[in-house]
Amino acid sequence: MSEPISKQLVAEWASAGLVLLSGATAGHYAAIGMNLFQWGGAAAAVIGSVSVAVAVRVWHAPQKAEAGAKSRD
């Protein structure tokens, strides 16, 4: 039914919001008019936010160590 809110879920939604916000901002200023350097900055912002979103979804959780490991005496 409903899953508890986890850090992973919050990170996924936050990164999706970052992509939406950076794309909408770039689109708004593109409609007003931008020069070449502003286009480059907008493209870098959108590519960066998409990279963050991909990294959040692809990054694996750290593996936990086994409790039954033998000690070295």
C-alpha positions in Angstrom: 0.0 0.0 0.0 2.1 2.9 1.2 5.9 2.7 1.8 7.6 4.7 4.6 9.4 7.8 3.5 13.1 7.1 3.2 16.2 9.1 2.5 16.4 7.5 -0.9 12.9 8.5 -1.8 13.4 12.1 -0.7 16.7 12.3 -2.7 14.9 10.9 -5.8 12.1 13.4 -5.6 14.5 16.3 -4.8 16.7 15.5 -7.7 13.7 15.3 -10.0 12.6 18.7 -8.7 16.0 20.1 -9.4 15.8 18.9 -13.0 12.4 20.5 -13.4 13.4 23.8 -11.8 16.6 24.1 -13.8 14.9 23.2 -17.1 12.0 25.6 -16.4 14.4 28.4 -15.5 16.5 27.9 -18.6 13.4 27.7 -20.8 12.0 30.9 -19.3 15.2 32.9 -19.9 15.6 31.3 -23.3 12.2 32.7 -24.2 13.2 36.2 -23.1 16.5 36.0 -24.9 20.0 34.9 -24.0 23.5 35.5 -25.4 25.9 32.6 -26.1 27.5 32.6 -22.6 24.1 32.4 -21.0 23.1 29.5 -23.2 26.3 27.7 -22.2 25.5 28.3 -18.5 21.9 27.2 -18.9 23.0 24.0 -20.7 25.6 23.3 -18.0 22.9 23.7 -15.3 20.5 21.4 -17.0 23.2 18.8 -17.7 24.4 19.0 -14.1 21.0 18.5 -12.6 20.3 15.5 -14.9 23.7 14.1 -13.8 22.7 14.5 -10.2 19.3 12.8 -10.8 21.0 9.8 -12.6 23.6 9.5 -9.8 21.0 9.4 -7.2 19.1 6.6 -8.9 22.1 4.5 -9.9 24.2 4.8 -6.8 24.1 1.6 -4.7 23.7 1.5 -1.0 26.9 0.5 0.9 27.3 -3.2 1.6 27.1 -4.2 5.2 30.0 -6.3 6.6 29.2 -9.9 7.7 28.9 -10.3 11.5 30.4 -13.8 11.4 33.9 -12.8 10.3 36.8 -14.6 12.0 39.1 -12.5 14.2 42.9 -12.6 13.6 44.5 -13.6 16.9 
